[in-house]
Amino acid sequence: MTDRSPVGVLVHGTTPPDKIVGVCRNIEDAGFGELWLSEDYFFLGGPTTAAMALQGTREIPVGIGILSAVVRHPAVTAMEVSTLTLAYPGRLITGIGHGVPFWTKQMGLYPKSPMRSLRAVIETTRALLAGETLTVDDGPFVFDQVSLVHPNPAGVQLYAGVIGPKSLELAGEVADGTVLSVIAAPKYLEFARMHIAAGAAKAGRDAAAHRIPTFAIYRADLDGDVARAAAREALAFYLQAVGPTPMTGVYGINERLAEILASGDLAGIAAALPEEWVDTFTIAGTPKECVGKIRSFLDAGATSVVLAPFPAEANDAILELTAVDVLPHL
């Protein structure tokens, strides 16, 4: 549908499994345009929760953002995707990325070449979905006459979930879209679009058709100070988890960020974050302020803005306020 809101919602990984269907149904009924589910290890399984969300809703697109390229064999990923996309045509978006190194290393799965692994997963998953039979013996994944019993050659949306410039170029080259992580602010969006376009040009793909859903730390409240305080805590958590990256580097703050993160204390990190960073890297404030910030993300190139409400326990109230006082203005 072309009249969907450009604003989506990321379902918290802390959501109890028996609440998934109800939460997703409420998001659709409230008028949000997309629904995204993360596979953060070790919270909720991406394909499993996507299946629940698809069955519990009617029309809203459901995205998995993201599957790590190294946690499943691509044949298994293709099998999962084909099953869901044949059952719910045109509604599933599958994001595949490098994965958070801390988590993949916990499982002993960190690849020697993350770029090679990501390319291999996206290309072989797409080939299997198209009905091809694969025989590959030179890694990083082995296939011996593998084909799907239920391929889906009609078209499946495979997105990349990446951050760095080389990975963004790879996304433009092989993926239908790129999922941008929370902390991706407008200046980084412009940076990402440039590298995605370079990769698309290399492969002869249409960069204008490349979708860029952008996740954002989000808190709307009638009291803007309350909203920004909650967003500050969430931002500190994510910055501590990912460290200095191009998302912050484009703003010229990586050296200062490294100094702040060196304390290792989450409360101390939150207190030390400049107010300007909270305003830049989160969407937080009164509903009117949030409308302006969402527009700035869309203007910078996000094809949709996917809100990650914080704190999780206030999720219902935040989304209710957003549905009434934010969505109608976008």
C-alpha positions as CSV (number, residue, x, y, z in Angstrom):
1,M,0.0,0.0,0.0
2,T,1.3,3.5,-0.8
3,D,-0.6,5.4,1.9
4,R,1.2,3.8,4.9
5,S,2.8,6.0,7.5
6,P,6.5,6.4,7.1
7,V,6.8,5.7,10.8
8,G,7.3,2.1,12.1
9,V,7.9,0.5,15.5
10,L,10.6,-1.8,16.7
11,V,9.2,-4.4,19.2
12,H,11.4,-4.7,22.3
13,G,13.3,-8.0,22.6
14,T,12.2,-8.0,26.2
15,T,8.6,-8.5,25.2
16,P,7.3,-11.8,26.6
17,P,6.7,-14.3,23.8
18,D,3.0,-14.7,24.8
19,K,2.5,-11.0,24.4
20,I,4.0,-10.7,20.9
21,V,0.8,-11.1,18.9
22,G,-1.2,-8.6,21.0
23,V,1.6,-6.0,20.8
24,C,2.0,-6.4,17.1
25,R,-1.8,-6.2,16.5
26,N,-1.9,-3.0,18.6
27,I,0.9,-1.4,16.6
28,E,-1.0,-2.1,13.3
29,D,-4.3,-0.9,14.7
30,A,-2.7,2.4,15.9
31,G,-1.7,3.3,12.3
32,F,2.0,2.7,12.2
33,G,3.4,1.8,8.8
34,E,5.9,-0.9,9.6
35,L,6.6,-3.5,12.3
36,W,10.2,-4.6,13.0
37,L,11.4,-7.4,15.2
38,S,15.1,-7.7,16.2
39,E,17.0,-10.9,16.7
40,D,19.3,-9.7,19.5
41,Y,21.0,-12.7,21.1
42,F,19.7,-14.1,23.4
43,F,16.2,-12.6,23.5
44,L,13.7,-13.6,20.8
45,G,14.2,-15.7,17.6
46,G,13.7,-13.5,14.5
47,P,11.9,-15.9,12.1
48,T,9.8,-17.3,15.0
49,T,8.5,-13.9,16.2
50,A,8.1,-12.7,12.6
51,A,5.8,-15.7,12.0
52,M,3.8,-14.8,15.1
53,A,3.6,-11.1,14.0
54,L,2.5,-12.0,10.5
55,Q,-0.2,-14.3,11.7
56,G,-1.5,-11.9,14.3
57,T,-1.7,-8.9,11.9
58,R,-3.5,-8.2,8.6
59,E,-1.5,-6.1,6.2
60,I,1.4,-4.3,7.9
61,P,4.9,-5.2,6.6
62,V,7.0,-7.1,9.1
63,G,10.7,-6.8,9.2
64,I,13.4,-8.9,10.8
65,G,16.2,-6.5,11.8
66,I,18.6,-8.3,11.7
67,L,19.8,-11.9,11.4
68,S,23.5,-12.4,11.8
69,A,25.1,-13.8,8.7
70,V,27.1,-16.4,10.7
71,V,24.5,-17.8,13.1
72,R,22.6,-19.8,10.4
73,H,23.7,-21.6,7.3
74,P,22.2,-19.6,4.3
75,A,20.2,-22.7,3.3
76,V,18.4,-22.6,6.6
77,T,17.8,-18.8,6.3
78,A,16.4,-19.3,2.7
79,M,14.1,-22.1,4.0
80,E,12.8,-19.9,6.8
81,V,12.3,-17.0,4.5
82,S,10.6,-19.0,1.7
83,T,8.2,-20.5,4.2
84,L,7.1,-17.2,5.6
85,T,7.0,-15.3,2.3
86,L,4.9,-17.9,0.6
87,A,2.5,-18.0,3.5
88,Y,2.3,-14.2,3.7
89,P,3.2,-12.8,0.3
90,G,4.7,-9.4,0.1
91,R,4.8,-8.7,3.8
92,L,8.1,-10.0,5.1
93,I,11.4,-8.0,5.0
94,T,14.5,-10.0,6.0
95,G,17.5,-8.0,7.3
96,I,20.9,-9.8,7.3
97,G,24.0,-8.3,8.8
98,H,27.3,-9.0,10.4
99,G,25.7,-9.3,13.9
100,V,27.0,-7.8,17.1
101,P,30.6,-9.1,17.5
102,F,30.2,-9.6,21.3
103,W,27.3,-12.0,20.8
104,T,28.7,-13.9,17.9
105,K,32.0,-14.3,19.7
106,Q,30.1,-15.8,22.6
107,M,29.0,-18.5,20.3
108,G,32.4,-19.0,18.7
109,L,31.0,-17.8,15.3
110,Y,32.9,-14.6,14.5
111,P,34.0,-15.0,10.9
112,K,37.5,-14.5,9.5
113,S,36.0,-12.3,6.8
114,P,32.7,-10.6,7.8
115,M,32.4,-9.0,4.4
116,R,32.8,-12.3,2.5
117,S,30.3,-14.0,4.8
118,L,27.7,-11.3,4.4
119,R,28.0,-11.3,0.6
120,A,27.8,-15.1,0.5
121,V,24.7,-15.3,2.7
122,I,22.8,-12.7,0.8
123,E,23.7,-14.0,-2.6
124,T,23.2,-17.7,-1.9
125,T,20.0,-17.0,0.0
126,R,18.6,-15.1,-3.0
127,A,19.8,-17.8,-5.4
128,L,18.0,-20.6,-3.4
129,L,14.8,-18.5,-3.2
130,A,14.9,-18.1,-6.9
131,G,14.9,-21.9,-7.3
132,E,18.6,-22.5,-8.1
133,T,20.4,-25.6,-7.0
134,L,23.7,-24.8,-5.4
135,T,27.0,-26.7,-5.2
136,V,29.7,-24.7,-3.4
137,D,32.7,-26.2,-1.7
138,D,35.1,-23.2,-1.2
139,G,33.3,-21.6,1.8
140,P,32.6,-19.8,3.9
141,F,29.5,-22.0,3.5
142,V,29.3,-25.4,1.8
143,F,26.4,-26.5,-0.4
144,D,26.2,-30.0,-2.0
145,Q,23.3,-30.0,-4.5
146,V,21.1,-27.9,-2.2
147,S,17.8,-26.6,-3.4
148,L,14.5,-25.6,-1.8
149,V,11.4,-27.7,-2.2
150,H,9.4,-24.4,-1.8
151,P,11.4,-21.6,-3.5
152,N,9.8,-18.2,-4.0
153,P,11.0,-16.8,-7.3
154,A,8.3,-14.1,-7.3
155,G,10.5,-11.8,-5.3
156,V,11.7,-11.6,-1.7
157,Q,13.0,-8.5,0.1
158,L,16.5,-9.0,1.5
159,Y,18.0,-6.1,3.3
160,A,21.5,-5.7,4.8
161,G,22.0,-4.4,8.3
162,V,25.4,-2.7,8.3
163,I,27.3,0.4,9.4
164,G,30.8,0.8,7.8
165,P,31.4,2.4,4.4
166,K,32.6,-0.9,2.7
167,S,29.6,-2.8,4.1
168,L,27.3,0.0,3.0
169,E,28.7,-0.3,-0.5
170,L,28.2,-4.0,-0.4
171,A,24.6,-3.4,0.7
172,G,24.0,-1.2,-2.3
173,E,25.5,-3.8,-4.6
174,V,23.6,-6.9,-3.4
175,A,20.6,-5.9,-1.2
176,D,17.2,-4.4,-1.7
177,G,17.6,-2.1,1.2
178,T,19.7,-1.3,4.3
179,V,18.5,-1.3,7.9
180,L,20.3,1.5,9.8
181,S,20.8,1.0,13.5
182,V,19.7,3.2,16.3
183,I,22.3,6.1,16.6
184,A,22.1,6.6,12.8
185,A,21.3,10.4,12.7
186,P,20.7,12.6,9.7
187,K,24.3,13.4,8.8
188,Y,25.2,9.7,8.9
189,L,22.1,9.0,6.7
190,E,23.6,11.2,4.1
191,F,26.9,9.4,4.5
192,A,25.2,6.0,4.2
193,R,23.2,7.0,1.1
194,M,26.4,8.0,-0.7
195,H,28.1,4.7,-0.1
196,I,25.0,2.7,-0.9
197,A,24.7,4.6,-4.2
198,A,28.3,3.8,-5.0
199,G,27.7,0.1,-4.5
200,A,24.4,0.2,-6.5
201,A,26.2,1.9,-9.4
202,K,28.9,-0.8,-9.4
203,A,26.2,-3.5,-9.7
204,G,24.0,-1.6,-12.1
205,R,21.2,-1.4,-9.5
206,D,18.8,1.5,-9.0
207,A,19.9,3.4,-5.9
208,A,16.6,5.3,-5.8
209,A,14.8,2.0,-5.3
210,H,17.0,1.0,-2.3
211,R,15.0,1.2,0.9
212,I,16.6,2.6,4.1
213,P,14.5,2.0,7.2
214,T,16.2,3.8,10.1
215,F,15.9,2.7,13.7
216,A,15.8,5.4,16.3
217,I,15.9,5.6,20.1
218,Y,12.5,7.2,20.9
219,R,10.6,8.8,23.7
220,A,7.7,11.2,23.4
221,D,6.2,12.8,26.5
222,L,4.2,15.9,27.3
223,D,7.2,16.8,29.4
224,G,10.1,17.2,27.1
225,D,12.7,16.9,29.9
226,V,11.3,13.6,31.0
227,A,11.5,12.3,27.4
228,R,15.1,13.5,27.0
229,A,16.2,11.9,30.3
230,A,14.9,8.5,29.2
231,A,16.5,8.9,25.8
232,R,19.8,9.8,27.4
233,E,19.9,6.5,29.4
234,A,19.1,4.5,26.2
235,L,21.7,6.3,24.2
236,A,24.4,5.6,26.8
237,F,23.5,1.9,26.7
238,Y,23.8,1.7,23.0
239,L,27.0,3.8,22.8
240,Q,28.6,1.6,25.4
241,A,27.6,-1.5,23.4
242,V,28.9,-0.4,19.9
243,G,31.5,2.2,20.8
244,P,32.8,4.8,18.3
245,T,31.6,4.0,14.8
246,P,31.1,5.9,11.5
247,M,27.6,6.8,12.9
248,T,29.3,9.0,15.5
249,G,32.4,9.6,13.5
250,V,30.7,11.7,10.8
251,Y,29.9,14.2,13.6
252,G,33.6,14.4,14.6
253,I,33.0,13.1,18.2
254,N,34.7,9.7,18.3
255,E,37.7,10.8,20.3
256,R,35.5,12.5,22.9
257,L,33.2,9.5,22.9
258,A,36.1,7.1,23.6
259,E,37.1,9.2,26.6
260,I,33.5,9.1,28.0
261,L,33.2,5.4,27.4
262,A,36.6,4.7,29.1
263,S,34.9,5.0,32.5
264,G,32.9,1.8,31.8
265,D,30.2,2.9,34.2
266,L,26.8,3.2,32.5
267,A,25.4,5.8,34.8
268,G,28.6,7.9,34.5
269,I,28.5,7.6,30.7
270,A,24.9,8.8,30.7
271,A,25.7,11.8,32.9
272,A,28.6,12.8,30.7
273,L,26.8,12.8,27.4
274,P,26.5,16.3,26.1
275,E,22.8,17.4,25.6
276,E,23.6,18.1,22.0
277,W,24.3,14.4,21.5
278,V,21.0,13.4,23.0
279,D,19.3,15.8,20.6
280,T,21.3,14.5,17.6
281,F,21.2,10.8,18.1
282,T,17.7,10.3,19.5
283,I,14.1,11.3,18.7
284,A,12.9,12.6,22.1
285,G,10.8,15.4,23.4
286,T,7.3,16.6,23.2
287,P,5.1,15.2,20.4
288,K,5.6,18.4,18.4
289,E,9.4,18.2,18.8
290,C,9.3,14.5,17.8
291,V,7.4,15.3,14.6
292,G,10.2,17.8,13.7
293,K,12.9,15.2,14.4
294,I,11.2,12.4,12.5
295,R,10.9,14.8,9.5
296,S,14.6,15.6,9.7
297,F,15.4,11.8,9.4
298,L,13.0,11.5,6.4
299,D,14.5,14.5,4.8
300,A,18.0,13.1,5.2
301,G,17.0,9.9,3.3
302,A,15.3,7.5,5.6
303,T,12.5,5.8,3.7
304,S,10.9,5.0,7.1
305,V,11.7,5.9,10.7
306,V,11.4,2.9,13.0
307,L,10.8,4.0,16.6
308,A,12.4,2.0,19.4
309,P,10.5,3.3,22.5
310,F,12.3,3.7,25.8
311,P,11.9,2.6,28.5
312,A,10.3,-0.7,27.6
313,E,7.9,-0.6,30.5
314,A,6.4,2.7,29.1
315,N,6.0,1.3,25.6
316,D,2.2,1.2,25.5
317,A,1.8,4.8,26.8
318,I,4.5,6.1,24.5
319,L,2.9,4.5,21.4
320,E,-0.6,5.7,22.4
321,L,0.6,9.3,22.7
322,T,2.5,8.9,19.4
323,A,-0.5,7.5,17.5
324,V,-2.7,10.5,18.7
325,D,-0.2,13.4,18.6
326,V,2.6,12.5,16.2
327,L,1.4,10.2,13.4
328,P,-1.4,12.6,12.2
329,H,1.3,15.3,11.5
330,L,3.4,13.0,9.3
